[in-house]
């Protein structure tokens, strides 16, 4: 189960970077600033988690069903973004299509925040003895720098 969760987390992060690749640098920076701020602000909550509590959450079928609904909605936003972005390259979109593309483009993803929380929790567990706030600030700084660069790299790789 842990492998499936890690794979889904990696795909959510890739989806986040893919959506940011369709934005300008200012929108990328604002989006990454929000995610970095979220990471720093959730430091206390992440530090209070335990490995057994997280394992208990992953073994609850109700929670996994709820997460599958959120994942389905997130995938629908990503699919809509990809289809509308490709359609806009072929020709102009109508008014509703342009509005839908704008919404899909600027919604960073519904699951990126729980994934960032999970990454912060894993970092806190894997770095014993390191100040929790320093870990959160370091992850926030990495997000602020690496995510826009990854989106720019994706734009360069697949124009």
N, C-alpha and C positions, 0 to 999 in steps of 0.2 A: 504494500500500500504506500509505503514511503517513497518508493521509486516513481509511482504514478503521480503522487503529489509533487515531487521535485520536477518531473517532466512538465506537468501543467504549469508550475511556477515559471519554468524557463520559457514556455510558450507565451505566458502572459507578459513577461518582460520583453520578449521579442515583439509581441503585438504592440506594446507601449512604444518601443523604439520605432516600429514601422509607422505608427500614427504620427509620431513626432517628425518623421522624415518628410511628411507632407506639409509641415508648418514652417514658418520663417524662423530666423534665429531668435527674435524677440519672444515669440510665442513659445519656442522651445525652452528658453531661459525661464520664462514665467512658470511654465508647467513643471520644470525641474526644481524651481525654487519652492513651489507648493509641495512637491514630493519630499524635498529635503527638509522643509519645515515640519511636515507630518512626521518624518523620521525622528527629528530631534524632540518633538513634543510627545511622542509615544515612548520615550526612553523609560520612564518610570513604569509604565504598564508592561513593557517588554521585560524589564528586569524582574518583575514580580511573577513571571511565569515559571513553571517548572516543567521538566521533561515529561514527568508522568501525567501532568495536567494536559499537555499538548497531545500525548499519546492517547489519553482518554477522549479528547475531542475528535481525533482522527478515527476512533473506533465507534463513534456514535453514528448510526445510519441516518438519523433525522438531520443531523448537521451536514452530513455528506450530501443528502438530497437537497438541502437548502443551497449548498455551495454549487451543486450541479445546475440549479436554476439560475444562479448568478452567473455561472460560467456560460450557460446558454445565451443569456442576454448579452454578455460581453462579446461572445462570438458573433452574435447577430449584428452588433454595432460594428465589429471589425469587418465582417463580410459586406455589410452595407457600405462602409467606407471604401473598401477595395473595389466593389462594383461601380459605385458612383464616381470614384476617382478615375477608373479606367474609362468609363463612359464620358467623363468630361474631357478626356484627352482626344476622344473621337469627334467631339463636337460640343456645342454649347448645351448646357442643361437648362431645363425649364425652371421656373421660379421655385416650385416645390422641391425639385431635385437639387437645386443650389442650396436651399435651406437645409435639406436633409444632409447634404455633404458637409456643410458648415458644422452642423451638430455632431455628426460622426467624427469629423476631423478634430474638433476641440474637446471632445470627451476623451480623457486620457485612457480610460478603461476602468471598469468597475472593480476589478480584482487587483489592480496594481497596488492599492493601499494595503490590503491584507497580505499580499506577497512581500511588500517592503517591511511590514511588521514581522513577518516570519523570518525574513533575512536578518533583521536586527536582533531578534530573539536568538537565532542560531549563532550570530556573531558574539553575542553576550555569553552564550554557553561555551563557545569555542575559545574565548580569550579570558580565561580566569585570571584574576588579579589586576585586570585593566579597568579603569574607571568606566562605569556605564555611560556617563555623559560624554566622555571622550570617544567612546565607541560610536555613540549616536551621532556626534558632531562629525566624526571621520566618515561615517557612512553617508551623511548628508552632503559633505563636501565632495565625496566621490560621485554621488548622484548629480550634483550640480555641475560637475566637470565632465564625467564620463558619458552620461546619457545624451547630452546634445552632440557630443563628438561622435558617439555611436550612430546617432541619427544622421549626422552629416556624412559619416563613412558609408552608411547604407545608401544615401543619395548618390554618393560618388560610385559605389559599387554597382548599383542598379539605377541608372539615371531615369 
